[in-house]
């Protein structure tokens, strides 16, 4: 089964605390990445977010584009400094594909925990609006792919340069 980790899009300066909304560019990046994920056939039953405004807004964009049957809701354990093992346990008990939308350093630590089974390794980079797809089969985790705003933009630029004449 596949699961998806998403870091929220670019938000306004840190002066706003947990009420920091996405910037207009951040929202555009999230929309681009969400559309690229939909084009890859991403389907989830539900989208979970940390409850912090920028993650909630990011989850809302993905929800509008992917239309999960159970919508979206807040889930404890997705805040920046939360223990990634808690989120890993949530994923391992899920019977349907889900998406988790959160923050650094949590998303990077969770991805490392899934990839390497060590939450303190942070080799998995999460730029704003990044989505990473993980599979969980036979009690093993594997990262299948990752999309960033830059990789989606590069893909669009490359495809525009091709002609089919």
C-alpha positions as CSV (number, residue, x, y, z in Angstrom):
1,X,0.0,0.0,0.0
2,X,1.2,3.5,-0.7
3,X,1.3,6.5,1.7
4,X,2.2,10.1,1.1
5,X,4.1,12.6,3.2
6,X,3.7,16.3,2.3
7,X,5.5,19.3,3.7
8,X,3.3,22.5,3.7
9,X,3.9,25.1,1.1
10,X,5.9,28.3,1.6
11,X,4.3,30.5,4.3
12,X,4.6,34.1,5.3
13,X,7.4,35.1,7.8
14,X,7.7,33.5,11.2
15,X,6.3,36.5,12.9
16,X,2.8,35.0,12.6
17,X,3.5,31.9,14.6
18,X,1.1,29.0,14.1
19,X,-1.3,31.3,12.2
20,X,1.1,31.8,9.3
21,X,-0.8,31.3,6.0
22,X,0.6,30.2,2.7
23,X,2.1,32.9,0.5
24,X,0.5,33.2,-3.0
25,X,3.6,31.6,-4.5
26,X,3.4,28.8,-1.8
27,X,-0.2,28.1,-2.8
28,X,0.7,28.0,-6.5
29,X,3.5,25.5,-5.7
30,X,1.2,23.3,-3.7
31,X,-1.4,23.4,-6.5
32,X,1.2,22.4,-9.1
33,X,2.5,19.5,-7.0
34,X,-1.0,18.3,-6.2
35,X,-2.0,18.3,-9.9
36,X,1.2,16.4,-10.7
37,X,0.4,13.9,-8.0
38,X,-3.1,13.5,-9.4
39,X,-1.6,13.0,-12.9
40,X,0.5,10.1,-11.4
41,X,-2.7,8.5,-10.2
42,X,-2.4,9.4,-6.5
43,X,-5.5,8.4,-4.6
44,X,-6.0,8.5,-0.8
45,X,-8.9,7.8,1.4
46,X,-8.1,10.7,3.8
47,X,-5.7,13.6,4.2
48,X,-4.4,14.4,7.7
49,X,-2.8,17.7,8.7
50,X,-1.2,19.1,11.9
51,X,-3.8,21.6,12.6
52,X,-1.4,24.5,12.0
53,X,-2.8,26.9,9.4
54,X,-0.2,26.5,6.7
55,X,-0.5,22.7,6.8
56,X,-4.3,22.9,6.9
57,X,-4.2,25.1,3.8
58,X,-1.8,22.8,2.0
59,X,-4.1,19.8,2.9
60,X,-7.1,21.7,1.6
61,X,-5.5,22.2,-1.8
62,X,-4.6,18.5,-2.0
63,X,-8.1,17.7,-0.9
64,X,-9.7,19.8,-3.6
65,X,-7.6,18.2,-6.3
66,X,-7.5,14.6,-5.1
67,X,-11.0,14.4,-3.6
68,X,-10.4,11.8,-0.9
69,X,-13.6,10.0,0.1
70,X,-13.1,10.8,3.8
71,X,-11.9,14.4,3.2
72,X,-9.4,15.9,5.6
73,X,-8.9,16.3,9.3
74,X,-6.4,17.3,12.0
75,X,-4.3,14.5,13.4
76,X,-2.2,14.7,16.6
77,X,1.5,13.9,16.1
78,X,2.2,15.9,13.0
79,X,3.6,19.1,14.5
80,X,7.2,20.2,13.9
81,X,8.7,18.6,17.1
82,X,6.5,15.6,17.5
83,X,7.9,12.1,17.7
84,X,7.9,10.6,14.2
85,X,7.4,7.1,15.6
86,X,3.8,8.1,16.5
87,X,3.0,9.0,12.9
88,X,4.8,5.9,11.7
89,X,2.5,3.8,14.0
90,X,-0.6,5.5,12.5
91,X,0.6,4.7,9.0
92,X,1.3,1.1,9.9
93,X,-2.2,0.6,11.3
94,X,-4.0,2.2,8.3
95,X,-5.9,-0.1,6.0
96,X,-6.2,2.5,3.2
97,X,-3.8,4.9,1.5
98,X,-3.6,8.2,3.4
99,X,-1.6,11.5,3.2
100,X,0.0,13.2,6.1
101,X,0.7,17.0,5.8
102,X,3.1,18.5,8.2
103,X,6.3,20.5,8.9
104,X,10.1,20.3,9.3
105,X,11.8,18.8,11.1
106,X,9.0,16.2,11.6
107,X,8.4,15.3,7.9
108,X,12.2,14.8,7.3
109,X,12.5,12.7,10.5
110,X,9.5,10.6,9.6
111,X,10.7,10.0,6.1
112,X,14.1,8.9,7.5
113,X,12.4,6.7,10.1
114,X,10.5,5.0,7.2
115,X,13.4,4.8,4.9
116,X,16.2,3.9,7.3
117,X,14.3,3.0,10.5
118,X,16.3,5.8,12.2
119,X,14.4,9.0,13.0
120,X,17.5,11.1,13.5
121,X,18.9,10.7,10.0
122,X,17.5,13.4,7.8
123,X,18.7,12.4,4.3
124,X,15.2,12.9,2.9
125,X,15.0,16.6,2.0
126,X,11.6,18.3,2.1
127,X,11.5,21.7,0.4
128,X,8.2,23.5,0.9
129,X,5.3,21.8,-1.0
130,X,7.2,18.5,-1.5
131,X,5.4,15.2,-1.6
132,X,7.1,11.8,-1.1
133,X,5.4,8.5,-1.8
134,X,6.2,5.5,0.4
135,X,5.1,1.9,0.1
136,X,4.6,-0.5,3.0
137,X,4.6,-4.1,2.2
138,X,5.6,-7.2,4.2
139,X,6.5,-4.9,7.1
140,X,9.1,-3.0,5.0
141,X,9.0,0.6,4.0
142,X,10.4,2.0,0.7
143,X,10.4,5.5,-0.8
144,X,9.1,5.2,-4.4
145,X,9.2,8.7,-5.6
146,X,9.3,12.4,-4.6
147,X,7.9,15.5,-6.3
148,X,9.1,19.1,-5.5
149,X,7.9,22.3,-7.0
150,X,11.2,22.5,-8.9
151,X,10.9,19.0,-10.3
152,X,7.3,19.7,-11.4
153,X,8.3,23.0,-13.1
154,X,11.3,21.3,-14.8
155,X,9.0,18.5,-16.1
156,X,6.5,21.1,-17.4
157,X,9.3,23.0,-19.1
158,X,10.7,19.9,-20.7
159,X,7.3,18.8,-22.0
160,X,6.6,22.2,-23.5
161,X,9.7,22.0,-25.6
162,X,8.7,18.7,-27.3
163,X,6.6,18.6,-30.4
164,X,4.7,15.6,-31.8
165,X,4.7,16.6,-35.5
